[in-house]
């Protein structure tokens, strides 16, 4: 089966600012019975086993890759040719919105409505969160009610939480965020298309590699304060790590020495202009490869670390065991 560049025949051609291409497989729409999955990756190399779960959840359906920059061919080739899956997708094609504000073009919406799987590539999440029009974000949100599988990596995964660091004013380091949590660069959005499994949750990627614990805690403080929640949850994903959520259960897929990190912030938050971050009740859970259990994770019932932030410095309280391996207790 080779690449076919002809788009699905039932949908119109895209307008300027949108490129649709690299269709691998069949040009006719497939209609399959799908089984919902949500696959989140931390950037870097994709985890093939987790990608296969996403692919098989579409049950031979059509996959749409959404991106605002980058390759038309890499993900279609990966899903259709590189992966060794029990079930092959009917097709995989990339929709590149180089002009994100044009995402409601009928060429895109037609294809999305026929898809069984939607994947958000990496890049700059502001292209998604700030560039895509509200009507397009509403359409993406509606797909979850139709049992559509959704996945994303790096900026794509970050964009799927109920709250998201949107990078509207550029990126920010942990040191900068902890020093000034009310800085305009600590910019948190609340995506219309957030995935229901990620209610009350914010995601960050490239986590350990880019020393992002401090900024994740700062984002959580803003989230908790702005939405007045008793508790908020953060997920930090190392590069190459995948978190798969399916039917109220989860599983972590991770290379050796890399992890998925779960943070629960439940203490009071008081943010003051030009003052460093202070937090009192933070629990951190470190999940290794093959860890699985019920979703959402009951963080307080697991072996974990307790953290505080004092004048912008993260400190660990006298420890409980910090790594959870294998199956989590139900």
Secondary structure, 3 states (H helix, E strand, C coil): CCEECCCCCCCCCCCCCCEEEEEEECCCCCCCCCCCCEEEECCCCCCHHHHHHHHHHCCCCEEEEEECCCCCCHHHHHHHHHCCCCCCCCEEEEEECCCHHHCCCHHHHHHHHHCCEEEECCCCHHHHHHHCCHHHHHHHHHHHHHCCEEEEECHHHHCCCCEEECCCCCCCCHHHHHHCCCCCCCCEECCCCCCHHHCCEEEECCCCCCCCHHHHHHHHHHHHHHHCCCCEEEEEECCCCEEEEECCEEEEECCCCCCEEEEEECCCCCCCCCCCCCEEEEEEEEECCCCEEECCCCHHHCCCEEEEEECCEEEECCCCCCEECCECCC
